[in-house]
Amino acid sequence: MIAKRKRGDQAVRESRERYRHLADSKVFGFVISDLGGRIKEANDAFLQIVGYSRQDLEAGKVSRKSMTPPEFWAADVRAIRQLRQRGTCAPFEKEYIRKDGQRIPVMIGCAFLEGSQENVVGFVFDLTQRKRAEESLRRSEAYLADAQRLTRTGSWAWNPGNRQIVHWSEETFRIFGFDPKKGVASFKRLLERIHPEDRGRAIEVLDNATHEKADFEVDYRIVLPDGAMKYVHGVGHPVFNASGDLVEFVGTHMDVTERKRAEEELRASEQVARGQVEVLAHSLDILATATAPDKFIGQMLGTICRQLNGQSVALWLFDEADESLVLRLAVEGENLVPSDSQNPFVGDPSIWKQNKVVKDLIFTGAPVIFENIETDPRVTVAVREYLKRSGTRKSVGVPILASGKVKGVISVRHGDRQAYRREEIELMQALAHQVMLALRLTELGEQSRRAGILEERNRMARDIHDTLAQGFTGVIMQLEAAEKAIEHHRPKQADEHLRRASGLARESLSEARRSVHALRPHALMEENFWDALKDMIKSMTVGTALHSSFKVQGEVEQVPPVWQENLLHIGQEALANTVKYAHAHKFGTRLRCDPKELRLEFSDDGHGFNSQDRRDGRGLAGMRERVEQMGGELKITSSRGKGTKITVVLPHNGQPVL
């Protein structure tokens, strides 16, 4: 036994000399050990890897088993088995426990010493840097995957030569609804996921980018197997080889569904707001021009029909006295139509009591929606047959509320259309509220008209009593005194009485004029016409996308009050038309005064219109009447996409008006 150990030690010494050039290496660890794991020789690189000193080695404190964590013992047993079978073992990875207790990853390869079946020479490589790099790469890939998941952005690579998808990230699989375990989908299957209406455009963009070897962006919808639809934004970048040939496209797919939905909700909210503003503005226009209550309400219903692209709109009012639901007005498009006796609710105003849907609407104040008149079980046979004859397939009823009580119903009919959206129902409710306001305005208007007549009569009576009557009395008294002075041949006294009478008459006339001037616009009471016009335009455009500008040529002095009022109203109407219809960014106002004429111009850079298609509505007709009243000329020039200019020209006619 002792002889065998001596022969082994001798072999180690000989091997040490034979492998001296390897043992001196600082790149990898070199060890000589027996099968039991006792390390007999090691170079400095190995000792540095495991953190032991040469004194520890010589003291027998360094052994394979003491440095190997239990979970790697089986790997050592397999390596020894391979050594005994083949004389060498394949390199394998494991960990050592350093002297300080830290673990260090290593790769080991070993073989028996030449002529020995007990002593083993091993080569140990420190894998710490590689493992760190692998961990860094793994973490980077994890971060990238998390970033792609959080931003809903997937990466891809595509070969335009064979039209094969080369790479998809995990998030790309998720976006398009494919299973990563089944591998990357074919280009054909990808195209099948794109919405049919968008597929052709997406292919065209990709083909153009391939032909031009250029970057591209494309937006399209995809339809998943469960019917869900997503919006995708794709970006691609060409990659070239050293010869300048296009080899592939790389890029990203971003799931922008939530953004698109948010944009749609924003547009819907804007539609609701714009609808309310337009109807309110239109109701004010109607209120100013339509004196008949039915005409006023009818034009309001016509506006609702236009806003909602409806087939027809009807206003039903609830008569609490006899508990009947009465058709007040109905419009098709913007035209009033007579009541149809074939309508079951017109034929019997109390039939609503037998209709659960209408009863629920009146008692709960909640809208009622019929997406399919043909199949909705809530629709009675008589109502269904009547609506089918008029081509109605969908309908919605919105209550008119006042002080928390249902006062009526607005029903809107449609033919074929998409399902009603929540935003549309909200718009209908807002418009129904405007109709309720219109009804109240009509009632109040009639009351105000009667009260206004009485108030104006009383005002005039007070003015006559306080100014004109007293003034005229004084004039008469002075004239009578003048008569007596003449009779008594006192000419100086007669002249004095006549002078006083004249003064009283002038004073009374001034008071009468003051009374009339009290009806002028308040803005003109404080400023001259040009300043009032500028302030009015600025107040309407401040904080909006419409930029206003002003330019004046010549000296602006006071113009006749009637002209001031008319020009201010014309400016108000021109700006209102720009705001409502032109969708402009700029609105310019220019005033030019010279000895021959006064010229006032309003211009915008909006949509404009063809002159042959122009139809003078209430606004333009009102402008024309005001200009004609002043003896001037109204010029309107416009064309599609080039804005509109409205010019008022007032000649001086040889009279100094400034």
Buried (B, 14 or more C-beta within 10 A) or exposed (E): EEEEEEEBEEBBEEBBEBBEEEBEBEEBBBBBBBBEBEBBBBBBBBBBBBBBEEEBBEEEEBBBEEBBEEEBEEBBEEBBEBBEEEEBBEEBBBBBBBBEEEEBBBBBBBBBBEEBEBBBBBBBBBBBEEBEEEEEEEEEEEEBBEEBBEEBBBBBBBBBEEEEBBEBBBBBBBBBBBEEEEEBBEBEEBEEBBBEEBBEEBEEBBEEBBEEBEEBEBBBBBBEEEEEEBBBBBBBEBEEEEEEEBBBBBBBBBBBBEEBEEEEEEEBEEBBEBBBEBBBBBBEBBBEBBEEBEBBBBBBBBBBBBBBEBBBBBBBBBEEEEEBBBBBBBBBEBEBEEBBEEBBBBEEBEBBBEBEBBEEBBEEBEBBBBBEBEEBEEBBEBBBEBBEEBEBBBBBBBBBBEEEEBBBBBBBBBEEBEEBEEBBBBBBBBBBBBBBBBBEBBEEBEEEEEEEEEEEEEEEEEBBEEBBEBBBEBBEBBBEBBEEBBEEEBEEBBEBBBEBBEBBBEBBEEBBEEBEEEEBBEBBEEBEBBEBBBEBBEEBBEEEEBEBEBEEEEEBEEBEBEBBBBBBBBBBBBBBBBBBBBEBEBBBBBBBBEEEBBBBBBBBBBBBBEEEEEEEEEBBEBBBEBBEEBEBBBEBEBEEEEBBBBBBBBBBEEEEBB
